[in-house]
Amino acid sequence: MPKVSVIVPNYNHAPYLEQRIECIFNQSYQDFELILLDDCSTDNNVD
């Protein structure tokens, strides 16, 4: 079980989502879970 939960809220920020996720994965600490939150965005960020 991961020791840290990283929660990324995302509402209509699709242009920045990939960069945000890459930044998290590039951290030196690797024992984490990544939780993406989206509240029915209209900018197709699921793609």
N, C-alpha and C positions, 0 to 999 in steps of 0.2 A: 504494500500500500504506500502511495506517495506521501511524503512529509509535507508538501506544499501544494496548494491549489491556486492556480493562476486563473483568474476570471477576467475574460475579455468581453465587455459589453460592446455590442455593435448594432447601431441603428442607422441605416443609410450612410455608412462609411466604407462601402465596398472598395473605393480606390486606395484605402489605407490598410485594409485587412491583411493582405499578404505581407506587407512590411511589418506590421505589428506582430504577426505570428513568427516571422523569421527572427525578429529581435528577441523574442522569448526563447526560441530554440537555440539561439547563439549564446545564451548565458552560460557561465561556467557551472552553475549548479544545475544538475540534470534530474534530480529526484522530485519530479513534479507531475501534476496532471493539469491539462489545459481544458478549461471549460469556456466554450463560446456561447454567449447569450445573444439572442436576436429576437426582437419583438415585432415580427411581421414587417421587416424592412421592405421598401418598394424599389430598391436599387439593384436587385438581382445578386446580392452578395453570396448566395448559396452556390452560384455558378463558380 
